[in-house]
Amino acid sequence: MTSPRTKSAVPVGAEQATGVIRVATAAEPPLSADELAKLSQAERAARALERDRGPREVPIDRAFLEAALDLRRTIRTLVAAFVPRFADWIFVDLVDEDGVPRRVEVVPADPEKARLAAEMLSIGFGPGWATPSAQAIRDGTPRLYREVSPEILVWATHDERHLAVFRAMDPRSLLAVPLVVRGRVIGAITVFRSTMVPAFDEWSLVVAGEIAAPAALAIDIARAF
């Protein structure tokens, strides 16, 4: 029986990589008072409905294609592909123009943990760090940790503050997947489960890689644009 503090993940399978995700509707630029006055009542109503309709479900590949010229939107789409259906947390790290990994996003499934996410984001990256993400970026190889032991927590963090924040996130099972496009590693994602069951397995790694591939291409296009 599942304990009260855990929740079951969507069954891990190919349908997650080729299925649909919920993404926010792209915001239209606000109209000036003069522009708004020129719209008919029906047009104003249509804009209001479009603005307020909230997230929509679209195929993953299409979502990345739609977002490919907007870096922030692409990253939001990447986050939505994993959290909350697949993982409790996601970190997104991108390599900058100088070849240095930078943490650009930390997102929890639970909005009440936003402050913890902000603290982890502020820690960033350090040269030579041995985090799963840093290693995935260095050698382009994904990592799977079915169980995150206390020893792995210590190994994967840089100092006492880093360890304390990561421990508070309570990672139980973790994946680190490089973002690779045209043979170049441009970053990595780290996803982990703290309350979800079951633990990640090899098939989870396959699914994560299938999502990471179009995400990497969209991020590369957005940065070039």
RORO-407713 format. One record per residue (C-alpha): residue in one letter; x, y, z. Coordinates in steps of 0.05 Angstrom, whole numbers, padded with zeros to 5 digits, always signed. Example, Ala and Ser with C-alpha at 12.3 -4.5 7.8 and 13.67 -1.06 7.14 Angstrom:
<recs>
A+00246-00090+00156S+00273-00021+00143
</recs>
This chain:
<recs>
M+00000+00000+00000T+00027+00069-00018S+00043+00111+00043P+00009+00179+00052R+00072+00217+00034T+00082+00183-00034K+00046+00187-00099S+00050+00142-00159A+00081+00169-00222V+00047+00161-00289P+00070+00091-00313V+00137+00100-00346G+00134+00082-00419A+00142+00106-00490E+00076+00142-00488Q+00108+00195-00443A+00161+00211-00494T+00113+00214-00552G+00050+00235-00515V+00023+00303-00494I+00044+00353-00442R+00009+00413-00412V+00041+00478-00432A+00021+00549-00418T-00014+00587-00473A+00034+00637-00506A+00019+00707-00482E+00001+00759-00534P+00032+00828-00527P-00016+00876-00491L-00054+00925-00534S-00053+01000-00525A-00118+01036-00508D-00124+01060-00580E-00113+00990-00608L-00162+00960-00560A-00215+01012-00579K-00210+00990-00652L-00228+00918-00636S-00300+00895-00639Q-00334+00867-00577A-00327+00797-00606E-00252+00807-00619R-00242+00832-00548A-00280+00772-00520A-00238+00724-00562R-00173+00754-00537A-00198+00749-00465L-00216+00676-00474E-00149+00661-00505R-00113+00696-00448D-00151+00660-00393R-00158+00590-00421G-00095+00567-00384P-00049+00509-00402R-00065+00466-00462E-00045+00395-00481V-00001+00387-00542P+00046+00333-00568I+00116+00339-00539D+00151+00347-00606R+00102+00400-00629A+00110+00437-00562F+00185+00443-00573L+00176+00463-00645E+00128+00519-00625A+00176+00544-00572A+00240+00538-00612L+00252+00613-00623D+00240+00632-00550L+00291+00606-00500R+00249+00618-00438R+00188+00585-00469T+00231+00526-00491I+00257+00517-00421R+00186+00521-00393T+00164+00468-00443L+00222+00424-00421V+00202+00432-00348A+00129+00416-00365A+00151+00351-00400F+00179+00324-00335V+00144+00358-00276P+00097+00337-00246R+00080+00274-00287F+00149+00243-00288A+00188+00273-00230D+00181+00316-00167W+00239+00362-00186I+00278+00384-00247F+00344+00423-00253V+00363+00453-00321D+00436+00469-00333L+00463+00501-00396V+00534+00512-00419D+00549+00585-00432E+00591+00617-00488D+00654+00606-00446G+00639+00532-00437V+00618+00540-00364P+00555+00503-00340R+00503+00550-00310R+00441+00529-00273V+00383+00566-00306E+00322+00532-00275V+00302+00493-00213V+00229+00474-00210P+00190+00431-00159A+00124+00397-00171D+00100+00425-00105P+00093+00502-00109E+00103+00506-00033K+00176+00487-00045A+00190+00547-00089R+00235+00579-00035L+00277+00516-00032A+00282+00517-00108A+00305+00589-00107E+00359+00573-00056M+00385+00516-00099L+00385+00561-00160S+00426+00612-00123I+00480+00560-00109G+00493+00552-00183F+00554+00514-00208G+00627+00511-00191P+00687+00490-00234G+00704+00417-00226W+00641+00399-00187A+00624+00325-00187T+00549+00332-00189P+00511+00283-00233S+00494+00340-00281A+00566+00364-00285Q+00590+00294-00301A+00536+00285-00354I+00558+00350-00387R+00632+00331-00384D+00625+00263-00418G+00557+00266-00451T+00534+00203-00414P+00468+00198-00376R+00467+00176-00303L+00416+00133-00266Y+00414+00128-00190R+00357+00082-00171E+00368+00100-00099V+00401+00163-00073S+00439+00142-00011P+00467+00190+00041E+00536+00176+00012I+00513+00197-00057L+00483+00261-00028V+00551+00279+00002W+00588+00261-00062A+00540+00300-00107T+00545+00366-00068H+00599+00417-00060D+00595+00443+00011E+00552+00442+00074R+00501+00492+00048H+00494+00454-00018L+00486+00389+00020A+00433+00418+00067V+00390+00445+00010F+00395+00382-00031R+00380+00339+00030A+00318+00382+00044M+00293+00366-00026D+00296+00292-00006P+00317+00260-00071R+00302+00185-00071S+00316+00166-00143L+00353+00209-00195L+00369+00216-00269A+00419+00263-00301V+00412+00268-00377P+00457+00309-00423L+00427+00357-00474V+00462+00339-00539V+00453+00370-00607R+00495+00355-00669G+00547+00320-00626R+00555+00378-00578V+00535+00376-00504I+00499+00442-00490G+00475+00426-00420A+00440+00374-00378I+00377+00362-00339T+00372+00330-00271V+00305+00300-00250F+00289+00264-00186R+00233+00233-00147S+00224+00248-00074T+00151+00227-00063M+00136+00191-00128V+00140+00115-00135P+00168+00072-00164A+00242+00090-00169F+00271+00107-00236D+00297+00049-00278E+00332+00038-00345W+00268+00051-00383S+00259+00117-00347L+00327+00136-00374V+00305+00119-00445V+00242+00161-00437A+00281+00220-00409G+00331+00216-00466E+00275+00217-00518I+00248+00281-00487A+00317+00312-00479A+00334+00304-00554P+00281+00352-00583A+00290+00397-00523A+00365+00404-00538L+00351+00422-00611A+00299+00473-00591I+00345+00505-00539D+00402+00508-00590I+00358+00541-00642A+00330+00591-00591R+00399+00611-00567A+00423+00621-00638F+00362+00662-00655
</recs>
